[in-house]
Amino acid sequence: MTLTLETVAGEGVSSGLALTVREARTLCAGIRHVALADPDGRALPSFTPGSHLAVDWAEGRRNSYSLTGPSIEPDHYAISVRLDENGHGGSRWIHDLQPGQTVRVSRPRSAFAPVLTARHHLLVAGGIGVTPILSHVRAALEWGRSFEVFYSFRDRQGAHVDELAALCGDRLVTVSTPDALRETLVPTLADQPLGAHVYTCGPAPMIAAVADWTRDCGWPPGRVHSEAFGSGPLPDGAPFAATLGRTGMIIPVPSGTSLLEALLDKGINVPNLCRQGVCGECRLSVRGGRIEHRDMFLTEDEKASGDSIMPCVSRAVGDRLELDL
């Protein structure tokens, strides 16, 4: 099918989409829902449940957001975005969007897909982490998969809770505190069929807690999947300098400025998406120096090896770092 295609920074001419805001509305306090459609009304590329797309919100600036709507030849892409007062402005830009505006986005990418051979899908969402879980639910219903959902959110902060209730019926459990989530989820984890998989999306502490509970209940690590939506505000960190090993160029990185921002400001092209240490898109190789790892993407073994850094959040330990650039 033919689509309206335009270049998106970091992608080929055939991969970026120029879409029109079809709908923009507030779901609950601090959360804005935006529907994007082809300006000529044509269907958009299908995507795997759990996919996200990157939205360009300024020159050289883009954030990735999970897709919440239908996934097979959809007539729109839908995202729901929490306003982050401590962010760099991307969520504020999304909240200011109005119908009729043009938005440039990437094609959808999947990093949190359901396992098609799973006997049962146990979906756990925390706060705005409900967004990819919603697309999992739609797919489970469409393909007749066994599933249930646990959704933890603060009072009046349950984005999409009414929609989930309509889709899930008695397969949805909602709670409002970490203790309530533990009391309801742990017995369920302890009584799952062989071949069940659990998927968790939400704040890092909740993901860590669910991982602990699955381990205590004897779940194999390969059946536990998670996607964090950010690490929250980070300390400014001490200034340091990054040396580009291939050219010898020195890049100063002031306190409060990320290594990624410093590189981009000097015209060094580094692919990036989330800028929160989650997606892994900006991963760089390190030749020398110690790293203060702040990301949620690298494994503990990868962090211990000291040869990779997520420059969007991580910094040098000391005053110097050498990159393989």
C-alpha positions in Angstrom: 0.0 0.0 0.0 1.1 3.6 -0.5 1.8 5.8 2.5 2.8 9.4 3.0 6.4 9.0 3.8 9.0 11.5 4.8 12.5 11.3 6.1 12.9 11.0 9.9 16.3 11.8 11.4 18.4 8.7 11.6 16.1 6.7 9.3 15.9 6.1 5.6 13.6 8.0 3.3 11.2 5.0 3.1 10.9 4.4 6.9 9.6 7.6 8.5 5.9 8.6 8.5 4.3 12.1 8.4 1.0 11.7 10.2 -1.8 14.0 11.2 -3.2 14.4 14.8 -6.7 13.1 14.5 -7.6 13.3 18.2 -6.0 14.7 21.3 -7.6 14.4 24.7 -6.9 14.1 28.4 -7.4 10.7 29.9 -6.8 11.6 33.5 -4.7 14.2 35.3 -1.3 14.5 33.6 -1.9 11.9 30.8 -2.7 12.9 27.3 -4.0 10.5 24.6 -3.1 11.3 21.0 -4.3 9.5 17.8 -2.2 9.9 14.7 -3.5 9.0 11.2 -2.4 9.1 7.6 -3.5 12.5 6.2 -5.2 10.7 3.2 -7.0 8.2 5.4 -5.0 5.1 4.3 -4.2 2.2 6.6 -0.9 2.3 8.5 1.7 -0.5 8.7 0.7 -3.3 11.1 2.8 -3.8 14.2 3.6 -6.4 16.8 1.8 -6.0 20.2 4.1 -4.2 22.7 5.6 -2.0 19.9 6.6 1.6 20.2 7.2 4.4 17.8 9.6 7.4 18.0 8.1 10.9 17.8 10.2 13.8 16.6 9.4 16.7 18.8 12.3 19.1 18.0 15.3 19.2 15.7 17.4 16.1 16.6 15.0 15.3 19.5 12.8 12.3 19.6 11.1 10.2 22.3 9.6 6.7 22.0 6.0 5.8 23.1 4.2 2.5 23.3 1.3 2.0 20.9 -2.1 1.3 22.5 -4.5 0.8 19.6 -5.3 -2.0 17.2 -2.2 -3.6 15.5 -3.4 -5.1 12.2 -3.6 -2.5 9.4 -4.8 0.2 11.8 -6.4 3.4 10.6 -4.4 5.2 13.3 -1.6 4.9 15.8 -2.5 5.8 19.4 -0.2 6.8 22.2 -0.9 7.9 25.8 1.8 10.1 27.4 2.4 11.1 31.0 3.6 14.7 31.5 7.1 14.5 32.9 7.9 17.8 34.6 11.5 16.6 35.0 12.0 15.7 31.4 13.5 17.6 28.5 10.3 18.8 27.0 9.1 15.9 24.8 6.1 15.1 26.9 5.1 18.7 27.2 5.3 19.0 23.4 2.9 16.0 23.1 0.5 17.5 25.6 0.4 20.7 23.6 -0.6 18.9 20.3 -3.9 19.8 18.7 -6.0 18.1 16.0 -4.7 18.9 12.5 -1.1 19.2 13.3 1.5 17.1 11.5 3.8 14.9 13.4 6.8 12.9 12.1 7.3 9.5 13.6 9.3 6.3 13.0 7.7 3.0 11.9 6.7 0.9 14.9 9.4 -1.3 16.5 8.9 -4.2 18.9 10.9 -4.8 22.0 8.2 -6.3 24.3 6.3 -8.8 22.1 4.2 -11.6 23.5 5.6 -15.2 23.3 3.2 -16.9 20.8 3.8 -20.4 22.2 2.9 -19.3 25.8 0.0 -21.3 27.4 -1.0 -18.3 29.4 -0.1 -14.6 29.5 0.1 -12.9 32.9 0.2 -9.1 32.2 1.2 -6.7 35.0 1.0 -2.9 34.5 2.0 0.0 36.8 0.8 3.5 36.1 1.5 4.6 32.5 3.1 1.2 32.0 -0.4 0.1 31.0 0.2 1.3 27.4 2.0 -1.7 25.9 -0.1 -4.0 28.1 -3.2 -2.7 26.4 -1.9 -3.7 23.0 -1.1 -7.2 24.4 -4.7 -7.5 25.6 -6.1 -6.5 22.2 -4.0 -9.2 20.5 -4.8 -11.8 23.1 -8.5 -11.3 22.5 -8.1 -11.3 18.7 -6.2 -14.6 18.7 -8.0 -16.3 21.5 -5.0 -16.4 23.9 -5.4 -17.1 27.6 -4.5 -14.0 29.7 -5.2 -12.0 32.8 -4.2 -8.5 33.8 -3.1 -6.9 37.1 -3.1 -3.1 36.9 -1.7 -1.0 39.8 -2.3 2.7 39.8 -2.9 5.6 42.2 -6.3 7.0 42.9 -7.8 8.6 39.7 -4.6 7.9 37.8 -5.8 4.8 36.0 -5.3 5.6 32.3 -7.4 3.3 30.1 -8.8 1.5 33.1 -12.4 1.7 31.8 -11.3 0.4 28.4 -9.4 -2.4 30.0 -12.4 -3.4 32.1 -14.6 -3.5 29.0 -12.0 -5.7 27.2 -11.0 -8.0 30.0 -14.1 -8.4 32.2 -13.3 -10.6 35.2 -9.7 -11.1 33.8 -8.7 -7.7 35.2 -7.6 -7.0 38.7 -6.9 -3.4 39.8 -5.0 -2.3 42.9 -3.8 1.0 44.3 -0.7 0.1 46.5 2.4 -2.0 46.2 1.2 -4.1 49.1 -2.1 -4.8 47.4 -0.3 -5.8 44.3 1.9 -8.3 46.2 -1.1 -9.7 48.1 -3.0 -10.4 44.9 -0.3 -11.2 42.4 2.0 -13.6 44.4 -0.7 -16.3 44.9 -1.4 -16.1 41.2 2.3 -16.4 40.4 2.5 -19.5 42.6 -0.4 -21.2 40.8 0.4 -20.9 37.1 0.4 -23.6 34.5 3.7 -24.8 33.0 4.4 -22.7 29.9 2.9 -19.5 31.3 4.7 -16.2 30.8 4.6 -13.0 32.8 5.0 -9.5 31.3 5.6 -6.4 33.5 5.7 -2.8 32.4 5.9 0.1 34.9 8.4 1.8 37.2 11.6 0.1 37.9 10.8 -0.7 41.6 7.7 -2.6 40.6 9.5 -4.5 37.9 12.2 -5.5 40.4 9.5 -6.6 42.9 7.7 -8.7 40.3 11.0 -10.3 39.3 11.7 -11.2 42.9 8.3 -12.7 43.4 8.6 -14.8 40.2 12.0 -16.1 41.4 10.6 -16.9 44.8 7.7 -18.8 43.1 10.2 -20.8 41.0 9.6 -19.2 37.6 12.4 -19.7 35.0 13.9 -16.4 34.0 13.1 -17.1 30.4 9.4 -16.8 31.1 9.7 -13.4 32.8 9.6 -10.3 30.5 9.7 -6.6 31.4 9.8 -3.1 29.9 10.5 -0.1 32.1 9.3 3.3 31.1 12.1 5.4 32.6 14.5 5.8 35.5 13.1 9.0 36.9 15.2 12.1 37.7 18.9 11.4 38.0 21.6 13.4 39.8 23.5 15.9 37.6 26.8 14.1 38.1 30.3 15.5 38.0 31.7 17.0 34.8 34.1 14.8 32.7 35.5 14.6 29.2 35.0 12.0 26.5 37.7 11.3 24.0 36.8 10.0 20.6 39.3 7.2 20.1 39.3 7.3 16.3 40.0 11.0 15.9 41.3 12.1 19.3 38.6 14.8 19.6 37.7 15.7 23.2 34.1 16.3 24.1 33.5 18.2 27.4 30.5 16.9 29.3 29.3 19.4 32.0 27.4 18.5 35.1 23.7 18.2 34.3 24.4 17.5 30.6 24.3 13.9 29.3 27.1 12.4 27.3 24.5 11.9 24.5 23.6 15.6 24.5 27.2 16.6 24.5 28.0 14.4 21.5 25.0 15.6 19.5 25.8 19.2 20.3 29.2 18.6 18.6 27.6 17.1 15.5 28.4 13.5 16.4 25.5 11.4 15.1 24.4 8.9 17.7 21.1 7.0 17.1 18.8 7.4 20.0 15.2 6.9 21.0 14.0 6.9 24.7 16.8 9.0 26.3 16.0 7.3 29.6 18.4 4.3 29.5 15.6 1.9 28.6 15.6 1.1 24.9 19.3 0.5 24.2 19.3 2.4 20.9 22.2 4.8 21.8 24.6 2.0 23.0 28.3 3.0 22.5 31.5 1.0 22.8 34.0 2.2 25.4 37.8 1.8 25.0 38.9 3.1 28.3 37.8 4.6 31.6 35.3 3.6 34.3 31.6 3.9 33.8 28.8 4.9 36.2 26.0 2.8 34.8 22.6 4.3 35.3 20.6 2.5 32.6 18.1 -0.3 32.7 19.1 -2.0 29.5 22.5 -3.6 30.0 22.8 -6.8 32.0 24.9 -6.9 35.1 27.5 -8.9 33.2 27.6 -6.3 30.5 28.0 -3.5 33.0 30.7 -5.4 34.8 32.7 -5.8 31.5 32.9 -2.0 31.2 33.0 -1.9 27.4 29.6 -0.4 26.7 27.7 2.7 27.8 24.3 4.2 27.4 25.2 7.8 26.9 21.7 9.1 27.5 22.0 8.5 31.2 25.3 7.0 32.2 28.5 8.9 32.9 32.2 8.5 33.6 33.6 7.6 37.0 36.5 10.1 37.2 37.3 12.8 34.7 37.9 10.9 31.5 36.3 8.3 29.2 37.4 7.0 25.8 34.8 6.0 23.3 35.1 3.9 20.2 34.0 6.7 17.9 
